[in-house]
Amino acid sequence: MGRNWAIVVGINHYENLRRRSPPQASLNFAKRDASVMATWFQQEAKFNQVFLFTDDSPAIAANSPIPNQEKSVETKVKDHNTQ
């Protein structure tokens, strides 16, 4: 049987929005929703691997801990594949 992987992203505060928009432009529930979905993928859907990225995700190599950069998710998945 195949392996199921999920990449779940929930970011409430994007740097781009903070610079260009008023403070109320931030999202309120993206992080919470992503956390709930990650739990569902793990416990209910029985996915083999679930990657959860939020505002306070730990740093990935030398990249920013905020996964609003393309390389962050790509690096994490590559690191996992080499283990």
N, CA, C and O atoms as a GROMACS GRO file, in nm:
protein
  332
    1MET      N    1   0.084  -0.118   0.000
    1MET     CA    2   0.000   0.000   0.000
    1MET      C    3   0.089   0.124   0.000
    1MET      O    4   0.198   0.123   0.056
    2GLY      N    5   0.042   0.232  -0.062
    2GLY     CA    6   0.118   0.356  -0.072
    2GLY      C    7   0.129   0.428   0.061
    2GLY      O    8   0.060   0.396   0.158
    3ARG      N    9   0.217   0.524   0.062
    3ARG     CA   10   0.237   0.607   0.182
    3ARG      C   11   0.166   0.740   0.161
    3ARG      O   12   0.174   0.799   0.054
    4ASN      N   13   0.097   0.786   0.263
    4ASN     CA   14   0.027   0.914   0.258
    4ASN      C   15   0.099   1.016   0.343
    4ASN      O   16   0.129   0.993   0.460
    5TRP      N   17   0.128   1.130   0.282
    5TRP     CA   18   0.192   1.240   0.352
    5TRP      C   19   0.103   1.363   0.340
    5TRP      O   20   0.032   1.381   0.241
    6ALA      N   21   0.107   1.448   0.443
    6ALA     CA   22   0.034   1.574   0.440
    6ALA      C   23   0.128   1.686   0.484
    6ALA      O   24   0.208   1.669   0.576
    7ILE      N   25   0.117   1.799   0.418
    7ILE     CA   26   0.186   1.921   0.459
    7ILE      C   27   0.077   2.020   0.493
    7ILE      O   28   0.000   2.062   0.407
    8VAL      N   29   0.071   2.058   0.621
    8VAL     CA   30  -0.035   2.146   0.670
    8VAL      C   31   0.029   2.277   0.714
    8VAL      O   32   0.122   2.277   0.795
    9VAL      N   33  -0.021   2.388   0.661
    9VAL     CA   34   0.035   2.520   0.691
    9VAL      C   35  -0.075   2.608   0.750
    9VAL      O   36  -0.183   2.620   0.693
   10GLY      N   37  -0.046   2.668   0.864
   10GLY     CA   38  -0.140   2.760   0.928
   10GLY      C   39  -0.064   2.879   0.982
   10GLY      O   40  -0.003   2.871   1.089
   11ILE      N   41  -0.068   2.989   0.912
   11ILE     CA   42   0.007   3.109   0.951
   11ILE      C   43  -0.092   3.222   0.974
   11ILE      O   44  -0.164   3.263   0.883
   12ASN      N   45  -0.095   3.273   1.096
   12ASN     CA   46  -0.184   3.384   1.128
   12ASN      C   47  -0.125   3.519   1.088
   12ASN      O   48  -0.198   3.609   1.048
   13HIS      N   49   0.006   3.532   1.097
   13HIS     CA   50   0.070   3.662   1.075
   13HIS      C   51   0.178   3.651   0.969
   13HIS      O   52   0.287   3.600   0.995
   14TYR      N   53   0.149   3.698   0.851
   14TYR     CA   54   0.246   3.700   0.742
   14TYR      C   55   0.321   3.832   0.744
   14TYR      O   56   0.260   3.938   0.761
   15GLU      N   57   0.452   3.826   0.727
   15GLU     CA   58   0.532   3.948   0.720
   15GLU      C   59   0.482   4.040   0.610
   15GLU      O   60   0.474   4.161   0.629
   16ASN      N   61   0.448   3.985   0.495
   16ASN     CA   62   0.401   4.067   0.383
   16ASN      C   63   0.276   4.144   0.419
   16ASN      O   64   0.262   4.261   0.380
   17LEU      N   65   0.184   4.084   0.492
   17LEU     CA   66   0.061   4.152   0.531
   17LEU      C   67   0.088   4.260   0.633
   17LEU      O   68   0.024   4.366   0.630
   18ARG      N   69   0.181   4.237   0.723
   18ARG     CA   70   0.211   4.337   0.827
   18ARG      C   71   0.268   4.465   0.768
   18ARG      O   72   0.239   4.574   0.816
   19ARG      N   73   0.348   4.451   0.663
   19ARG     CA   74   0.410   4.569   0.603
   19ARG      C   75   0.313   4.648   0.516
   19ARG      O   76   0.324   4.770   0.506
   20ARG      N   77   0.218   4.580   0.454
   20ARG     CA   78   0.131   4.644   0.355
   20ARG      C   79  -0.010   4.670   0.403
   20ARG      O   80  -0.084   4.745   0.339
   21SER      N   81  -0.049   4.609   0.512
   21SER     CA   82  -0.189   4.615   0.554
   21SER      C   83  -0.201   4.663   0.697
   21SER      O   84  -0.104   4.662   0.772
   22PRO      N   85  -0.320   4.705   0.735
   22PRO     CA   86  -0.343   4.740   0.876
   22PRO      C   87  -0.336   4.614   0.962
   22PRO      O   88  -0.351   4.504   0.909
   23PRO      N   89  -0.314   4.628   1.092
   23PRO     CA   90  -0.300   4.512   1.181
   23PRO      C   91  -0.417   4.414   1.175
   23PRO      O   92  -0.397   4.294   1.193
   24GLN      N   93  -0.536   4.462   1.149
   24GLN     CA   94  -0.651   4.373   1.145
   24GLN      C   95  -0.649   4.280   1.024
   24GLN      O   96  -0.735   4.193   1.013
   25ALA      N   97  -0.552   4.297   0.934
   25ALA     CA   98  -0.543   4.211   0.816
   25ALA      C   99  -0.488   4.072   0.849
   25ALA      O  100  -0.493   3.983   0.765
   26SER      N  101  -0.435   4.054   0.970
   26SER     CA  102  -0.385   3.923   1.009
   26SER      C  103  -0.500   3.823   1.017
   26SER      O  104  -0.615   3.860   1.042
   27LEU      N  105  -0.466   3.697   0.996
   27LEU     CA  106  -0.566   3.591   1.010
   27LEU      C  107  -0.578   3.555   1.158
   27LEU      O  108  -0.482   3.571   1.234
   28ASN      N  109  -0.694   3.509   1.199
   28ASN     CA  110  -0.716   3.479   1.340
   28ASN      C  111  -0.710   3.331   1.375
   28ASN      O  112  -0.672   3.296   1.487
   29PHE      N  113  -0.746   3.244   1.282
   29PHE     CA  114  -0.762   3.104   1.318
   29PHE      C  115  -0.684   3.007   1.230
   29PHE      O  116  -0.705   2.886   1.241
   30ALA      N  117  -0.596   3.054   1.145
   30ALA     CA  118  -0.523   2.965   1.054
   30ALA      C  119  -0.437   2.864   1.132
   30ALA      O  120  -0.436   2.746   1.098
   31LYS      N  121  -0.367   2.910   1.232
   31LYS     CA  122  -0.281   2.821   1.310
   31LYS      C  123  -0.364   2.714   1.380
   31LYS      O  124  -0.329   2.596   1.377
   32ARG      N  125  -0.473   2.754   1.444
   32ARG     CA  126  -0.559   2.658   1.513
   32ARG      C  127  -0.619   2.557   1.415
   32ARG      O  128  -0.619   2.437   1.442
   33ASP      N  129  -0.670   2.607   1.303
   33ASP     CA  130  -0.730   2.518   1.203
   33ASP      C  131  -0.628   2.418   1.149
   33ASP      O  132  -0.660   2.300   1.130
   34ALA      N  133  -0.507   2.464   1.124
   34ALA     CA  134  -0.402   2.374   1.073
   34ALA      C  135  -0.368   2.267   1.176
   34ALA      O  136  -0.347   2.151   1.140
   35SER      N  137  -0.362   2.305   1.301
   35SER     CA  138  -0.332   2.208   1.407
   35SER      C  139  -0.441   2.101   1.414
   35SER      O  140  -0.411   1.983   1.428
   36VAL      N  141  -0.565   2.143   1.405
   36VAL     CA  142  -0.676   2.047   1.408
   36VAL      C  143  -0.669   1.954   1.287
   36VAL      O  144  -0.690   1.833   1.300
   37MET      N  145  -0.639   2.008   1.170
   37MET     CA  146  -0.629   1.926   1.049
   37MET      C  147  -0.512   1.828   1.058
   37MET      O  148  -0.524   1.713   1.017
   38ALA      N  149  -0.399   1.873   1.112
   38ALA     CA  150  -0.284   1.784   1.127
   38ALA      C  151  -0.319   1.667   1.218
   38ALA      O  152  -0.283   1.552   1.189
   39THR      N  153  -0.388   1.695   1.327
   39THR     CA  154  -0.432   1.589   1.417
   39THR      C  155  -0.526   1.493   1.345
   39THR      O  156  -0.515   1.372   1.362
   40TRP      N  157  -0.617   1.546   1.265
   40TRP     CA  158  -0.710   1.460   1.191
   40TRP      C  159  -0.634   1.370   1.094
   40TRP      O  160  -0.663   1.250   1.085
   41PHE      N  161  -0.539   1.427   1.020
   41PHE     CA  162  -0.460   1.346   0.926
   41PHE      C  163  -0.388   1.232   0.999
   41PHE      O  164  -0.380   1.120   0.948
   42GLN      N  165  -0.335   1.261   1.119
   42GLN     CA  166  -0.262   1.159   1.194
   42GLN      C  167  -0.355   1.054   1.255
   42GLN      O  168  -0.333   0.934   1.238
   43GLN      N  169  -0.456   1.099   1.326
   43GLN     CA  170  -0.537   1.007   1.406
   43GLN      C  171  -0.653   0.943   1.330
   43GLN      O  172  -0.680   0.824   1.348
   44GLU      N  173  -0.721   1.018   1.248
   44GLU     CA  174  -0.839   0.966   1.178
   44GLU      C  175  -0.804   0.908   1.041
   44GLU      O  176  -0.847   0.797   1.007
   45ALA      N  177  -0.727   0.983   0.962
   45ALA     CA  178  -0.694   0.938   0.827
   45ALA      C  179  -0.573   0.845   0.826
   45ALA      O  180  -0.544   0.781   0.724
   46LYS      N  181  -0.502   0.838   0.939
   46LYS     CA  182  -0.387   0.747   0.954
   46LYS      C  183  -0.278   0.771   0.849
   46LYS      O  184  -0.221   0.677   0.794
   47PHE      N  185  -0.249   0.901   0.824
   47PHE     CA  186  -0.141   0.934   0.731
   47PHE      C  187  -0.008   0.889   0.790
   47PHE      O  188   0.011   0.892   0.912
   48ASN      N  189   0.083   0.847   0.702
   48ASN     CA  190   0.214   0.800   0.747
   48ASN      C  191   0.301   0.913   0.801
   48ASN      O  192   0.377   0.894   0.896
   49GLN      N  193   0.288   1.030   0.742
   49GLN     CA  194   0.372   1.144   0.783
   49GLN      C  195   0.292   1.272   0.769
   49GLN      O  196   0.228   1.295   0.666
   50VAL      N  197   0.295   1.356   0.872
   50VAL     CA  198   0.226   1.485   0.868
   50VAL      C  199   0.325   1.593   0.910
   50VAL      O  200   0.384   1.586   1.018
   51PHE      N  201   0.344   1.692   0.825
   51PHE     CA  202   0.429   1.807   0.855
   51PHE      C  203   0.338   1.924   0.886
   51PHE      O  204   0.255   1.961   0.804
   52LEU      N  205   0.353   1.984   1.004
   52LEU     CA  206   0.274   2.100   1.045
   52LEU      C  207   0.365   2.220   1.056
   52LEU      O  208   0.464   2.218   1.129
   53PHE      N  209   0.331   2.326   0.984
   53PHE     CA  210   0.408   2.450   0.987
   53PHE      C  211   0.315   2.563   1.033
   53PHE      O  212   0.209   2.585   0.974
   54THR      N  213   0.356   2.634   1.138
   54THR     CA  214   0.279   2.746   1.190
   54THR      C  215   0.372   2.864   1.217
   54THR      O  216   0.492   2.858   1.190
   55ASP      N  217   0.314   2.970   1.272
   55ASP     CA  218   0.393   3.090   1.302
   55ASP      C  219   0.514   3.059   1.392
   55ASP      O  220   0.620   3.118   1.375
   56ASP      N  221   0.497   2.968   1.484
   56ASP     CA  222   0.605   2.940   1.579
   56ASP      C  223   0.671   2.805   1.558
   56ASP      O  224   0.720   2.743   1.652
   57SER      N  225   0.673   2.759   1.433
   57SER     CA  226   0.744   2.635   1.402
   57SER      C  227   0.893   2.653   1.430
   57SER      O  228   0.945   2.764   1.415
   58PRO      N  229   0.962   2.547   1.471
   58PRO     CA  230   1.105   2.560   1.494
   58PRO      C  231   1.180   2.592   1.365
   58PRO      O  232   1.131   2.567   1.255
   59ALA      N  233   1.296   2.648   1.382
   59ALA     CA  234   1.378   2.685   1.265
   59ALA      C  235   1.412   2.562   1.182
   59ALA      O  236   1.432   2.453   1.236
   60ILE      N  237   1.419   2.580   1.053
   60ILE     CA  238   1.456   2.473   0.960
   60ILE      C  239   1.590   2.513   0.899
   60ILE      O  240   1.597   2.607   0.819
   61ALA      N  241   1.694   2.444   0.936
   61ALA     CA  242   1.830   2.474   0.889
   61ALA      C  243   1.858   2.623   0.912
   61ALA      O  244   1.836   2.674   1.022
   62ALA      N  245   1.905   2.693   0.810
   62ALA     CA  246   1.937   2.835   0.823
   62ALA      C  247   1.820   2.923   0.781
   62ALA      O  248   1.833   3.046   0.782
   63ASN      N  249   1.708   2.863   0.744
   63ASN     CA  250   1.593   2.941   0.697
   63ASN      C  251   1.513   2.997   0.814
   63ASN      O  252   1.530   2.955   0.929
   64SER      N  253   1.428   3.091   0.785
   64SER     CA  254   1.338   3.148   0.883
   64SER      C  255   1.244   3.042   0.937
   64SER      O  256   1.204   2.952   0.863
   65PRO      N  257   1.207   3.049   1.066
   65PRO     CA  258   1.111   2.951   1.119
   65PRO      C  259   0.970   2.974   1.068
   65PRO      O  260   0.883   2.889   1.085
   66ILE      N  261   0.947   3.087   1.004
   66ILE     CA  262   0.814   3.116   0.950
   66ILE      C  263   0.808   3.062   0.808
   66ILE      O  264   0.882   3.109   0.722
   67PRO      N  265   0.722   2.964   0.782
   67PRO     CA  266   0.721   2.897   0.652
   67PRO      C  267   0.654   2.978   0.541
   67PRO      O  268   0.574   2.924   0.465
   68ASN      N  269   0.686   3.105   0.531
   68ASN     CA  270   0.633   3.184   0.420
   68ASN      C  271   0.738   3.196   0.310
   68ASN      O  272   0.720   3.271   0.214
   69GLN      N  273   0.844   3.122   0.324
   69GLN     CA  274   0.947   3.115   0.221
   69GLN      C  275   0.940   2.978   0.157
   69GLN      O  276   0.928   2.878   0.227
   70GLU      N  277   0.947   2.973   0.026
   70GLU     CA  278   0.933   2.848  -0.048
   70GLU      C  279   1.028   2.739   0.003
   70GLU      O  280   0.988   2.623   0.012
   71LYS      N  281   1.148   2.774   0.034
   71LYS     CA  282   1.250   2.675   0.070
   71LYS      C  283   1.221   2.606   0.203
   71LYS      O  284   1.268   2.494   0.224
   72SER      N  285   1.146   2.668   0.294
   72SER     CA  286   1.124   2.609   0.426
   72SER      C  287   1.058   2.473   0.418
   72SER      O  288   1.110   2.376   0.474
   73VAL      N  289   0.947   2.464   0.350
   73VAL     CA  290   0.875   2.337   0.339
   73VAL      C  291   0.958   2.237   0.259
   73VAL      O  292   0.968   2.120   0.296
   74GLU      N  293   1.016   2.284   0.149
   74GLU     CA  294   1.097   2.198   0.064
   74GLU      C  295   1.214   2.138   0.143
   74GLU      O  296   1.242   2.019   0.130
   75THR      N  297   1.281   2.218   0.223
   75THR     CA  298   1.395   2.172   0.301
   75THR      C  299   1.353   2.068   0.403
   75THR      O  300   1.421   1.966   0.420
   76LYS      N  301   1.243   2.091   0.472
   76LYS     CA  302   1.197   1.998   0.574
   76LYS      C  303   1.164   1.862   0.513
   76LYS      O  304   1.201   1.759   0.570
   77VAL      N  305   1.098   1.860   0.399
   77VAL     CA  306   1.064   1.734   0.335
   77VAL      C  307   1.190   1.664   0.286
   77VAL      O  308   1.202   1.542   0.301
   78LYS      N  309   1.285   1.738   0.228
   78LYS     CA  310   1.410   1.677   0.182
   78LYS      C  311   1.487   1.618   0.299
   78LYS      O  312   1.541   1.509   0.289
   79ASP      N  313   1.493   1.691   0.412
   79ASP     CA  314   1.562   1.641   0.530
   79ASP      C  315   1.501   1.511   0.578
   79ASP      O  316   1.572   1.419   0.618
   80HIS      N  317   1.370   1.502   0.575
   80HIS     CA  318   1.302   1.381   0.620
   80HIS      C  319   1.333   1.264   0.526
   80HIS      O  320   1.350   1.151   0.572
   81ASN      N  321   1.339   1.290   0.398
   81ASN     CA  322   1.365   1.183   0.300
   81ASN      C  323   1.506   1.125   0.312
   81ASN      O  324   1.529   1.011   0.272
   82THR      N  325   1.599   1.201   0.367
   82THR     CA  326   1.736   1.152   0.378
   82THR      C  327   1.759   1.073   0.506
   82THR      O  328   1.868   1.019   0.524
   83GLN      N  329   1.662   1.066   0.593
   83GLN     CA  330   1.677   0.992   0.719
   83GLN      C  331   1.659   0.845   0.698
   83GLN      O  332   1.668   0.767   0.793
   0.00000   0.00000   0.00000
